[in-house]
Each structure stands twice: as structure tokens, then as C-alpha cells.
Amino acid sequence: MASAERQMSLVGFMQAGSTTVYAGSWRHPATEHGYLSASYYQKLGRTLEEGCFDMMFFDDRLAMPGIYGGSVADAVRLGARPVKLDLSIVLGVVAAATEHIGLGATYSTTYYSPFHVARTFATLDHLSGGRAAWNVVTSVNDSEAQNYGVKMHLGHDERYDRADEFLEATTGLWDTWEDGALVHDRAGGVFADPTKVHALDYEGEWFSVRGPLTVPRSPQGRPVLLQAGSSGRGRDFAARWAELLFTGDPGIDVARAHYKDQKERIAEHGRDPASVKMLPMAYTVVGESHAHAEEREQTFLNELVDPLASLTLLSELMNYDFSGLALDSPITDELIESVSGIRGLVQNLRQHIGGETVTLADLAGHRATLLQGPRFVGTATEVADQMQEWFEGDACDGFVIAATHTPGAYEDVVRLVVPELQRRELFRDRYTGHTLREHLGLARPQVVHHA
């Protein structure tokens, strides 16, 4: 029986396509290439639910990686995440095959509209019985802009200004129906109480939204909000809105500093820091022995990721074409000044690998191989030891587990690591609630009237 003390949250980090966040995953001999079938995602959902995971959430981009060399050719040839399915449909089929696990999807505040997002996630929340979560992103590059009829991507701060308005409008739409609005009085002919359904009439610089939403208030009141901003502006945005933060801190000291800073920002916004969970992305490489795990790790590090795939994904993330630089080129101060968003990545990587010199190969590998987050390697006991050190050492509230290959990486965690965490009373041994908010210990929000 799991303890009532503070426990980890565990989330599966998914891609609705051919490759996990680890760029070489499709080449692993144990990877199943069923990513175009509903049963593939349903199997992943059932596997993680067997392990009592809080949630599975899907990352997304709205374009093929095509910044590197001005072409998508390398992304297509090397399998650098060229396939990205529609997440609302993917989560719908997973919802039908599972009962408890939370279901999260990435939707952009830059290229969607508040009404569309509000309706999509409220619908998912109803049809899943209260398990929906929205991973809020501002999108990253010009390729995405051009797929939506815009020549260039918005600037960093503009994207967050727009995102603040987007969240105000979206959460406002979720509050346009009060609890108890549905009456279903057949005899009296009253379907719903109009005094409990409100217009929004939101007016901002970026959005004008009339409302009400066409979906009644959902089981969770509103879906859970995830966010992964790491810049100063991104951290402030997360402090205002996020209920779960997804981080990319590569080492425990970096994670501790980030954890302290972010929790302080949350408190400054008048929110309870303990109510917001911070989960770094982590890889697990589990073996029958330590030597076996290290052997598996070397395969992932050295044999499956083409350097061009790494550069293709780095260019996508940074919205910058790195094709004119050699792999051993140092990341200079001049380059840092000219590439938006790269500074934090370079600083984190310097702390992770030691020394001041970071090369393009280092940075690309950080994004596309197993260097992006902590990597827990060893037997199930050793992996649990490392996770426990982070969790009890003021570095995190749990982990977003990324897969080196699917479904095997998740099967290893569920079969080997989760029982060890449960034995230590660090993780639940059964679901005690029905909604994602209950899994995460989050209160159901009250309606806020915006009129």
C-alpha cells in the first residue's frame, strides 16, 4: 500500500509519429513501427496505465523540420521527426482504450484560436471522464508560420504577450458554463438554465472572443495546464498559468536552482508553489546488471543517431540554419547573440559537460540524443536510487519519462522500476481518483465570472 506522504508524479513523454524525442529511436531493433495505427497508441496508453502513470502527453510541431539547409530532405531521409499526427484524434482513441491515465496534448497559442483550443480540450475532458491536459506552447520556427500563411514567426516576447491573452480568453471560455447549468427537464421543456451560461466578450490586443463555449463545463472544471518555458519571460508565464511544469534540466544542481527560482516566482504570483509540480524530462536505461545497462546506453549514444539528424532538429528548435557551420565549430558569443533562445541551452550544457567551450556537435547532441535531460542508467534498484535522489533533493516533483524506443522503454520502467518505487512508498500502487486533477492532487477550479 502506497504511503500518504509526498509522492512522485510520472508522465510519459510521447510523439504521435515515427520517432520519440530521441532521434534514433526508429532505428532500434525493438521499436514497433505501428505509429500510423490506433492500436499502437492504445497499447502505449495501457502500458503506462498499468504502471499507474499520472499522464501521457504528446509533444508536437506544426511543420516538418526544414530550417537546416532550407529543406526537409534530411528530416525525411533520416527520420528526424517528419511524421506528426493530429493529436486530438490520437488522444481520442487512447481515451477509449484506457480508464485512468491523464491525456495531454500540445497546442500552439501562436497558430490556433482560443475558441478552437477551449472546445477541443473541453470535449476531450468530457469524453475521457476528466483526464485532459493542454501543453501550452508558443511554437518555435518560421516553417510553422509558413504552414499557417504567415511569412515569419513572431518574436519571443510577442509570442508570450499573445499567449497571456490566449490563456485569459481560453480559461474564460471554460468558465462560461457554470456547474449545474444542464437541467434536462423533459416535462418542463427546459434543457439548460440560461442564467448559468454566460457570454465572455473578451477584448484584447490580440484576440476578440464573444463566447459562450459550445461545450458545457467539463469534469475537471477546466483541463490541466502544462508549460515548459525556460527563459525569464517563459518562467514568469509558467508562474502565472502552469499547473505542471515540464523542464529540461540536465543535472541535479541545475535542476535545484531552477526548482527554487520557479517556485519563488509562483509564490510571487500569489499561488501555492506546492500546488505546481515541476518534472524534468529523463531517460531511463534499465539493465539486468549495471554492465548490461551501460552496454545498452552506449548503443543509444553512439550507434543510432546520425549527426545530421541532430543538426536538423537543432535548427528546427532554434529557428536558425546551422548548415553553414562545421560540427566542431564552437558556440561563440556572437552566435549566442544572433540566435534567439540559444543562450539558456548553452549555459545548461556548459554546467552539464564542464568547461566553457561548447561545440555545435555538443549542442546538437544535447537536443537529439540522450543528453537533453538526466539519464538514469543501471539496474532497477540503481535507477530508482537516482530518481529518489532528485525527488528528495529539492530538484523535482517527479519525472517526464522519455523513451529510447517504444514500447520497450516504457515496459522496462513499468515492469522493473515502478515496483521498486512503490516498494519505497515513493509512488502510488493504484489510482485512488478518477480525474487527472485527482492524480496530481490539484483542486477543481471554481468558475470565475469575467463579465
Secondary structure, 3 states (H helix, E strand, C coil): CCCCCCCCEEEEEEECCCCCCCCCHHHCCCCCCCCCCHHHHHHHHHHHHHCCCCEEEEECCCCCCCCHHHCCHHHHHHCCCCCCCCHHHHHHHHHHHCCCCEEEEEEECCCCCHHHHHHHHHHHHHHCCCCEEEEEECCCCHHHHHHCCCCCCCCHHHHHHHHHHHHHHHHHHHCCECCCCEEEECCCCEEECHHHECCCCEECCCCEECCCCCCCCECCECCEEEECCCCHHHHHHHHHHCCEEEECCCCHHHHHHHHHHHHHHHHHCCCCHHHCEEEEEEEEEECCCHHHHHHHHHHHHHCCCCHHHHHHHHHHHHCCCCCCCCCCCECCHHHHHHCCCHHHHHHHHHHHHCCCCCEHHHHHHHHHCCCCCCEEEECHHHHHHHHHHHHHCCCCCEEEEECCCCCHHHHHHHHHHHHHHHHCCCCCCCCCCCCHHHHHCCCCCCCCCCC
